Amino acid sequence: MMDKQKIYPRSKDRETVYLKNVIIDPSIIVGDYTMYNDFVNDPVDFQKNNVLYHYPINHDRLIIGKFCSIACGARFLFNSANHSMTSLATYPFPIFFEEWGLDVSQITEAWDNKGDIVVGNDVWIGYEAAIFAGVTIGDGAIIRSAASCSVQSFCRARSF
């Protein structure tokens, strides 16, 4: 029987981890047996190195299903990486609320909130792929380089 609590699925391989067992942020939910391989950085640091612009003030989530394969360097970019497209300027004034005398409650207006990132089951995310806020990837999909829009189940995506 497989051990769901194990960090390293192979005894002599420290480049591959079961992702669920190394995540500590409760807003990142990962299904059983989803694996991440990283031959550049320590794969245990996935949350720090690969989940970017993910700040608690946004309340956005990363949800990854079971049996997914995530390759080295795959990145998940959240809402705070965006700049507002409805403002007169692209400069994110609200995040410098103290400098500009703004109310801290307006900080999330500095970027467009596109929502959570949701990855289905049995998804393969390729080397250095980028997945952006608001994207939903269906079961069985293959992402080769980037997904800036949702991908249906069992589709192969190069770059969207």
C-alpha positions as a Python dict, from the first residue, in 0.01 Angstrom:
ca = {
    (1, 'M'): (0, 0, 0),
    (2, 'M'): (127, 348, -86),
    (3, 'D'): (197, 590, 197),
    (4, 'K'): (1, 914, 141),
    (5, 'Q'): (211, 1098, 402),
    (6, 'K'): (545, 1035, 233),
    (7, 'I'): (731, 1339, 96),
    (8, 'Y'): (961, 1160, -148),
    (9, 'P'): (789, 893, -360),
    (10, 'R'): (1120, 729, -459),
    (11, 'S'): (1377, 644, -193),
    (12, 'K'): (1686, 776, -377),
    (13, 'D'): (1525, 1072, -553),
    (14, 'R'): (1529, 1408, -373),
    (15, 'E'): (1413, 1600, -682),
    (16, 'T'): (1055, 1471, -675),
    (17, 'V'): (801, 1525, -397),
    (18, 'Y'): (439, 1453, -328),
    (19, 'L'): (328, 1814, -327),
    (20, 'K'): (46, 1780, -75),
    (21, 'N'): (297, 1683, 192),
    (22, 'V'): (518, 1992, 158),
    (23, 'I'): (252, 2265, 138),
    (24, 'I'): (177, 2457, 458),
    (25, 'D'): (-47, 2738, 328),
    (26, 'P'): (-414, 2644, 387),
    (27, 'S'): (-518, 2837, 73),
    (28, 'I'): (-319, 2591, -138),
    (29, 'I'): (-506, 2262, -169),
    (30, 'V'): (-337, 1968, -339),
    (31, 'G'): (-480, 1623, -408),
    (32, 'D'): (-319, 1292, -320),
    (33, 'Y'): (-21, 1170, -523),
    (34, 'T'): (27, 1491, -718),
    (35, 'M'): (399, 1519, -775),
    (36, 'Y'): (642, 1801, -842),
    (37, 'N'): (991, 1753, -985),
    (38, 'D'): (1260, 2019, -957),
    (39, 'F'): (1620, 1958, -1062),
    (40, 'V'): (1720, 2324, -1006),
    (41, 'N'): (1582, 2408, -660),
    (42, 'D'): (1472, 2201, -363),
    (43, 'P'): (1122, 2078, -456),
    (44, 'V'): (1017, 2113, -92),
    (45, 'D'): (1030, 2491, -153),
    (46, 'F'): (756, 2475, -420),
    (47, 'Q'): (526, 2709, -228),
    (48, 'K'): (796, 2978, -201),
    (49, 'N'): (949, 2941, -548),
    (50, 'N'): (651, 2851, -768),
    (51, 'V'): (340, 3010, -619),
    (52, 'L'): (397, 3377, -692),
    (53, 'Y'): (216, 3698, -593),
    (54, 'H'): (-7, 3493, -362),
    (55, 'Y'): (-84, 3731, -76),
    (56, 'P'): (-337, 3664, 201),
    (57, 'I'): (-517, 3997, 144),
    (58, 'N'): (-663, 3861, -184),
    (59, 'H'): (-808, 3540, -37),
    (60, 'D'): (-736, 3359, -364),
    (61, 'R'): (-665, 2988, -373),
    (62, 'L'): (-459, 2738, -567),
    (63, 'I'): (-645, 2409, -601),
    (64, 'I'): (-466, 2117, -767),
    (65, 'G'): (-631, 1778, -812),
    (66, 'K'): (-504, 1424, -762),
    (67, 'F'): (-239, 1245, -969),
    (68, 'C'): (-106, 1559, -1139),
    (69, 'S'): (250, 1583, -1270),
    (70, 'I'): (414, 1923, -1241),
    (71, 'A'): (752, 1977, -1405),
    (72, 'C'): (1046, 2183, -1289),
    (73, 'G'): (996, 2558, -1292),
    (74, 'A'): (619, 2558, -1341),
    (75, 'R'): (479, 2881, -1196),
    (76, 'F'): (139, 2981, -1066),
    (77, 'L'): (93, 3361, -1085),
    (78, 'F'): (-182, 3516, -878),
    (79, 'N'): (-386, 3834, -889),
    (80, 'S'): (-131, 4061, -727),
    (81, 'A'): (91, 4016, -1034),
    (82, 'N'): (-172, 4203, -1237),
    (83, 'H'): (-211, 4579, -1264),
    (84, 'S'): (-550, 4739, -1292),
    (85, 'M'): (-670, 4800, -1645),
    (86, 'T'): (-958, 5021, -1530),
    (87, 'S'): (-747, 5293, -1370),
    (88, 'L'): (-611, 5604, -1536),
    (89, 'A'): (-259, 5463, -1481),
    (90, 'T'): (-110, 5116, -1475),
    (91, 'Y'): (101, 5214, -1173),
    (92, 'P'): (-31, 5030, -863),
    (93, 'F'): (-84, 5337, -640),
    (94, 'P'): (-298, 5154, -378),
    (95, 'I'): (-16, 4920, -272),
    (96, 'F'): (179, 5228, -166),
    (97, 'F'): (-118, 5353, 34),
    (98, 'E'): (99, 5515, 304),
    (99, 'E'): (305, 5710, 50),
    (100, 'W'): (-4, 5846, -129),
    (101, 'G'): (-231, 5893, 173),
    (102, 'L'): (-475, 5623, 62),
    (103, 'D'): (-684, 5392, 278),
    (104, 'V'): (-531, 5044, 321),
    (105, 'S'): (-874, 4893, 243),
    (106, 'Q'): (-822, 5003, -120),
    (107, 'I'): (-506, 4795, -169),
    (108, 'T'): (-676, 4520, -370),
    (109, 'E'): (-793, 4782, -621),
    (110, 'A'): (-433, 4800, -746),
    (111, 'W'): (-488, 4488, -957),
    (112, 'D'): (-767, 4312, -1143),
    (113, 'N'): (-895, 4016, -942),
    (114, 'K'): (-936, 3727, -1183),
    (115, 'G'): (-1001, 3458, -921),
    (116, 'D'): (-854, 3127, -808),
    (117, 'I'): (-636, 2889, -1006),
    (118, 'V'): (-798, 2546, -1031),
    (119, 'V'): (-620, 2243, -1179),
    (120, 'G'): (-818, 1923, -1233),
    (121, 'N'): (-705, 1564, -1178),
    (122, 'D'): (-438, 1388, -1386),
    (123, 'V'): (-307, 1712, -1537),
    (124, 'W'): (46, 1733, -1675),
    (125, 'I'): (205, 2077, -1642),
    (126, 'G'): (527, 2102, -1840),
    (127, 'Y'): (869, 2253, -1780),
    (128, 'E'): (856, 2622, -1686),
    (129, 'A'): (486, 2651, -1771),
    (130, 'A'): (305, 2955, -1634),
    (131, 'I'): (-51, 2933, -1506),
    (132, 'F'): (-226, 3265, -1442),
    (133, 'A'): (-494, 3381, -1197),
    (134, 'G'): (-851, 3290, -1287),
    (135, 'V'): (-754, 2987, -1495),
    (136, 'T'): (-930, 2652, -1461),
    (137, 'I'): (-761, 2350, -1618),
    (138, 'G'): (-980, 2045, -1675),
    (139, 'D'): (-901, 1682, -1593),
    (140, 'G'): (-641, 1512, -1809),
    (141, 'A'): (-519, 1832, -1977),
    (142, 'I'): (-157, 1886, -2080),
    (143, 'I'): (-7, 2235, -2042),
    (144, 'R'): (318, 2281, -2234),
    (145, 'S'): (408, 2644, -2175),
    (146, 'A'): (138, 2877, -2041),
    (147, 'A'): (-231, 2903, -1959),
    (148, 'S'): (-380, 3249, -1929),
    (149, 'C'): (-730, 3125, -2006),
    (150, 'S'): (-916, 2812, -1901),
    (151, 'V'): (-840, 2477, -2067),
    (152, 'Q'): (-1104, 2207, -2113),
    (153, 'S'): (-1061, 1851, -1994),
    (154, 'F'): (-829, 1627, -2199),
    (155, 'C'): (-695, 1916, -2411),
    (156, 'R'): (-335, 1993, -2494),
    (157, 'A'): (-241, 2356, -2453),
    (158, 'R'): (75, 2520, -2583),
    (159, 'S'): (21, 2880, -2495),
    (160, 'F'): (-298, 3075, -2437),
}
